[in-house]
């Protein structure tokens, strides 16, 4: 039975591996994030493949594809990824693989700052400025408010 699995590629080989496996008729999902001036893999060095790894020939074909580092799993072999995870990622894409930054954070979302002088502070997305690759974040301290314009890459969703 076909299920989704994760393949780890050699650094910066995601596109090459995707191309080779797509030509071999595998269902491949490589989610990307659109940044200000380009797009890059959402999970660098990883992509998803839908196949049946119980078939030894398919397992060998994928494992020895140029650019593949390994198939993620445990001591018993490749472990499938929940269909829910793949569907959730696909729902957030605009064309089946590209995630727009403005879909990642919506106005009112709480975010944690990952780097810079505001590191570890929690703010609220006030305004997306996706054409510049930045967002305006509102911070509330005691009885005052502060706004900062930050890069998307410096943020993560707050728990």
C-alpha positions as CSV (number, residue, x, y, z in Angstrom):
1,X,0.0,0.0,0.0
2,X,1.3,3.4,-0.9
3,X,2.0,5.9,1.9
4,X,4.0,9.1,2.3
5,X,7.6,8.9,3.5
6,X,10.4,11.4,4.0
7,X,13.7,11.3,2.0
8,X,16.8,13.1,3.2
9,X,18.8,14.5,0.3
10,X,22.4,15.6,0.1
11,X,22.6,19.4,0.7
12,X,20.9,21.5,-2.1
13,X,20.0,18.4,-4.1
14,X,16.2,18.5,-3.4
15,X,15.3,19.6,-6.9
16,X,17.6,17.1,-8.6
17,X,16.2,14.2,-6.6
18,X,12.6,15.4,-7.2
19,X,13.3,15.6,-10.9
20,X,14.8,12.1,-11.1
21,X,12.0,10.5,-9.0
22,X,9.3,12.3,-10.8
23,X,10.7,10.9,-14.1
24,X,10.5,7.5,-12.5
25,X,6.8,8.0,-12.0
26,X,6.9,8.6,-8.2
27,X,4.5,11.0,-6.5
28,X,6.9,13.7,-5.0
29,X,6.0,16.6,-2.7
30,X,8.7,19.3,-2.2
31,X,7.1,22.2,-0.3
32,X,8.8,25.5,-0.8
33,X,8.4,28.9,0.8
34,X,8.4,32.0,-1.3
35,X,10.8,34.5,0.1
36,X,11.2,38.1,-0.9
37,X,13.1,37.5,-4.1
38,X,13.2,33.7,-4.6
39,X,11.8,30.4,-3.3
40,X,13.6,27.8,-1.1
41,X,12.6,24.4,0.3
42,X,10.5,24.7,3.4
43,X,12.5,21.8,4.8
44,X,16.0,22.0,3.4
45,X,17.4,18.6,2.4
46,X,14.1,16.8,2.8
47,X,11.2,15.9,0.5
48,X,8.2,13.6,0.6
49,X,7.6,10.6,-1.6
50,X,4.4,8.5,-1.9
51,X,5.2,4.9,-2.6
52,X,5.2,1.3,-1.2
53,X,8.6,0.6,0.4
54,X,7.6,-3.0,1.1
55,X,8.5,-3.5,-2.6
56,X,12.2,-4.1,-2.4
57,X,12.8,-3.0,-5.9
58,X,11.1,0.4,-5.3
59,X,13.1,0.8,-2.0
60,X,16.4,0.2,-3.8
61,X,15.5,2.5,-6.7
62,X,14.7,5.4,-4.3
63,X,17.6,4.7,-1.9
64,X,20.2,4.6,-4.7
65,X,18.9,7.6,-6.6
66,X,21.7,10.1,-7.1
67,X,21.5,12.8,-4.4
68,X,19.5,10.7,-1.9
69,X,21.2,10.5,1.5
70,X,18.7,8.2,3.2
71,X,15.1,7.3,3.7
72,X,13.9,8.3,7.2
73,X,12.7,5.5,9.4
74,X,13.8,3.3,12.3
75,X,15.6,0.0,12.7
76,X,12.7,-1.8,11.0
77,X,12.8,0.3,7.9
78,X,11.1,3.4,6.4
79,X,8.4,4.9,8.5
80,X,5.3,6.4,6.9
81,X,4.3,10.0,7.5
82,X,0.6,10.8,8.4
83,X,-1.5,11.8,5.4
84,X,-2.9,14.6,7.6
85,X,0.6,16.3,7.7
86,X,0.9,16.2,3.9
87,X,-2.7,17.4,3.4
88,X,-2.1,20.3,5.8
89,X,1.0,21.4,4.0
90,X,-0.7,21.1,0.7
91,X,-3.6,23.2,1.9
92,X,-1.2,26.0,2.7
93,X,0.3,26.1,-0.7
94,X,-0.7,28.3,-3.6
95,X,0.2,26.0,-6.5
96,X,0.7,22.6,-4.9
97,X,4.2,23.2,-3.6
98,X,4.8,27.0,-3.0
99,X,3.8,28.4,0.4
100,X,3.4,32.2,0.3
101,X,4.8,33.9,3.3
102,X,1.6,35.9,3.8
103,X,-0.2,32.6,4.3
104,X,2.2,31.6,7.2
105,X,1.2,34.5,9.4
106,X,-2.1,36.2,9.5
107,X,-3.0,39.5,11.3
108,X,-3.5,38.7,14.9
109,X,-1.2,35.7,15.1
110,X,1.1,35.5,18.0
111,X,4.8,35.0,17.0
112,X,8.0,34.4,18.8
113,X,11.1,36.4,17.6
114,X,13.9,33.9,16.9
115,X,16.9,36.3,16.4
116,X,18.0,39.9,16.8
117,X,17.7,42.3,19.7
118,X,14.1,41.3,20.2
119,X,14.9,37.6,20.5
120,X,12.6,35.5,22.7
121,X,9.9,38.2,22.8
122,X,6.3,37.4,21.8
123,X,4.4,39.8,19.6
124,X,1.3,40.0,17.5
125,X,1.3,40.2,13.7
126,X,-0.3,43.6,12.9
127,X,0.4,43.9,9.2
128,X,1.8,41.7,6.4
129,X,4.2,43.4,4.0
130,X,4.8,40.4,1.8
131,X,6.1,42.5,-1.1
132,X,9.1,43.4,1.1
133,X,9.5,40.1,2.9
134,X,8.6,41.6,6.2
135,X,5.8,41.9,8.7
136,X,4.9,44.6,11.3
137,X,4.7,43.1,14.8
138,X,3.1,44.8,17.8
139,X,4.5,44.3,21.2
140,X,2.6,45.3,24.4
141,X,4.6,46.2,27.4
142,X,2.9,47.3,30.6
143,X,0.7,50.2,29.5
144,X,2.5,51.0,26.2
145,X,2.9,49.5,22.8
146,X,5.8,49.2,20.4
147,X,5.8,48.3,16.7
148,X,8.7,46.7,14.8
149,X,9.1,45.6,11.2
150,X,10.8,42.3,11.1
151,X,11.8,39.6,8.5
152,X,9.5,36.6,8.2
153,X,12.6,34.4,8.6
154,X,13.2,35.9,12.1
155,X,9.8,34.7,13.4
156,X,8.0,31.5,14.3
157,X,4.5,30.8,15.5
158,X,4.2,31.2,19.3
159,X,2.7,28.3,21.2
